[in-house]
Amino acid sequence: MGDLKNYLAARLESILFLYGPKSSGKTTLLYRLCDELDRESRYEVKFLNLRKIFLENYEDFLKVFFKAREEESGLTVGTRRKYSLFGLFHLDAFTEKVLKKKEEDPFLVMERELASLVKRGKQPVIIIDELHKLRGVYMANGQRELINELMNFFVAMTKESHLCQVIIASSDAFFIKEVYVDSKLRKTSEFMSLSYLKREQVDEWLNNLEKYSAIKDYTLSGDEIEFIWNTVGGSPWEIQSILGQLFQKPLAEIVDKIKRERSAMIVDIIRRDRSRREPLLRMFRDRPLIRASELMDAPAEVLGQLVHDNILSYDPVDGTYGLQGRSMEWGVRDYFEQVQA
């Protein structure tokens, strides 16, 4: 959170890309940031989570990014805040009409609102989660890809016009890689990796269940905390899943189920293309992190699919591949132990 606040306190010069393995807490962190910024009157936060939004064409883009002002009339402040998560920019009736008729440039509409906010003493902050979902959507003329035009717009608004700050999060490692190798975007962007929790953070959490998870009348022993750490490491989602089951099942049963599920997942993944996937995953059996330069002979499409399937994670800045969390390490080891047996 401190790094995000430092970015916002700096001059409006660059886009910030927040990336990291699946379920490392990116979305949760962004919601917390929005809550904190809402308490500071100088910020005007425009937050959009594309994770569960279906986007197929340009018309879908207009519906998601723009909302008519009258649609919010009569809503309470709290309801209006939640409602605005589905529309970054507000339209009057005339602008809405000409946008739908494709007689107005949506980027000019956005720029006018940002300039108006700055004129009123506000600091606009645009936050978009899972921006890569805009891939394959084209502008009204069908020739320009929307995501490219949107990135150019963000560069103009941050680096050139200094009208707003932009934070983009994505769990798609190869989307971040494309951005990182794009010389124009690389020069106008900052990259922040959000990894899993460290051991001391997990210890703090699990030793204070009431404080951090509102769990009363339950205390984990040191051995149980060690057991959880050795199974799922610092994966917040998996730790929370374990905590949610503690009142129904013994910890050993919960952990055993996780290991069996990961092992079955690896079996299924390898079965689809055993001749190419098995040798590649064998490399990660005792080395959970491998530099991309060591995988030059690996089929690029296989690496890409394993990342897409959340078996491997990829850090484009460090140029490293790794298994997607400690539980996946268990799955890979168990698979090869079964093969050898």
Long-range contacts (C-beta under 8 A, 24 or more apart in sequence): 1-29, 1-32, 1-33, 1-36, 3-192, 4-29, 4-33, 4-167, 4-192, 5-33, 5-36, 7-165, 7-167, 7-190, 7-192, 8-37, 8-43, 8-123, 8-125, 8-165, 11-162, 12-158, 12-162, 12-163, 12-164, 12-165, 13-158, 13-159, 13-162, 13-188, 14-158, 14-159, 14-188, 14-189, 14-190, 15-151, 15-154, 15-155, 15-158, 15-166, 15-167, 15-168, 15-185, 15-188, 15-189, 15-190, 16-165, 16-166, 16-167, 16-168, 16-189, 16-190, 16-191, 16-192, 17-168, 17-169, 17-170, 17-176, 17-179, 17-189, 17-190, 17-191, 17-192, 18-167, 18-168, 18-169, 18-170, 18-192, 18-194, 19-169, 19-170, 19-171, 19-173, 19-176, 19-191, 19-192, 19-193, 19-194, 19-315, 19-316, 20-171, 20-193, 20-194, 20-195, 20-313, 21-171, 21-195, 21-196, 21-310, 21-313, 21-322, 21-324, 21-325, 22-171, 22-310, 22-313, 22-324, 23-235, 23-236, 23-237, 23-238, 23-325, 24-194, 24-195, 24-196, 24-235, 24-236, 25-194, 25-197, 25-236, 25-237, 26-129, 26-169, 26-171, 26-194, 27-51, 27-129, 27-169, 28-236, 29-194, 30-127, 30-129, 30-167, 30-169, 33-127, 33-167, 34-127, 37-125, 38-81, 42-121, 42-122, 42-123, 43-122, 43-123, 43-124, 43-125, 44-117, 44-122, 44-123, 44-124, 44-125, 45-125, 45-127, 46-84, 46-88, 46-89, 46-124, 46-125, 46-126, 46-127, 47-84, 47-85, 47-127, 47-128, 47-129, 48-85, 48-86, 48-88, 48-127, 48-128, 48-129, 49-85, 49-128, 49-129, 49-130, 50-128, 50-129, 50-130, 50-131, 50-133, 50-134, 51-129, 51-130, 51-133, 53-86, 53-133, 55-133, 55-134, 55-137, 56-137, 57-137, 57-138, 58-137, 58-138, 58-139, 58-140, 58-146, 60-137, 61-106, 61-134, 61-137, 61-146, 62-99, 62-100, 62-106, 65-89, 65-106, 65-110, 66-90, 66-91, 66-96, 66-99, 66-106, 66-109, 67-91, 68-92, 68-93, 68-96, 88-126, 89-113, 102-140, 107-149, 107-153, 110-153, 111-153, 111-157, 111-161, 111-163, 114-157, 114-163, 114-164, 115-163, 118-163, 118-164, 123-164, 123-165, 124-163, 124-164, 124-165, 125-164, 125-165, 125-166, 125-167, 126-154, 126-164, 126-165, 126-166, 126-167, 127-166, 127-167, 127-168, 127-169, 128-166, 128-167, 128-168, 128-169, 129-169, 129-170, 130-169, 130-170, 130-171, 130-172, 131-168, 131-169, 131-170, 131-175, 132-170, 132-172, 132-175, 135-175, 151-179, 151-185, 155-184, 155-185, 155-188, 158-188, 159-188, 172-308, 173-307, 173-313, 173-314, 173-315, 173-316, 174-304, 174-307, 174-308, 174-314, 174-316, 176-316, 177-314, 177-316, 180-316, 180-317, 181-316, 191-317, 193-315, 193-317, 193-318, 195-234, 196-233, 196-234, 196-235, 196-236, 196-325, 197-233, 197-234, 197-235, 197-236, 197-239, 198-234, 199-229, 199-234, 201-234, 202-228, 202-229, 202-233, 202-234, 202-239, 205-239, 206-239, 209-243, 213-240, 213-243, 215-243, 215-246, 218-246, 218-247, 224-251, 227-251, 227-252, 227-255, 228-255, 230-326, 231-255, 231-258, 231-259, 231-326, 231-327, 231-330, 232-258, 232-325, 232-326, 232-327, 233-325, 233-326, 233-327, 234-326, 235-325, 235-326, 235-327, 238-325, 238-327, 258-327, 258-330, 259-327, 259-330, 259-331, 259-334, 261-331, 262-327, 262-328, 262-330, 262-331, 262-334, 263-330, 263-331, 263-334, 263-335, 263-338, 264-331, 265-311, 265-328, 265-331, 266-311, 266-328, 266-331, 266-332, 266-334, 266-335, 267-335, 269-306, 269-309, 269-311, 270-335, 273-302, 276-302, 277-302, 277-306, 280-306, 281-306, 281-311, 281-332, 281-335, 282-336, 284-312, 284-321, 284-322, 284-323, 284-329, 284-332, 285-332, 285-333, 285-336, 288-322, 288-323, 288-329, 289-320, 289-321, 289-322, 290-320, 290-321, 290-322, 291-319, 291-320, 291-321, 292-319, 292-320, 292-321, 293-319, 295-321
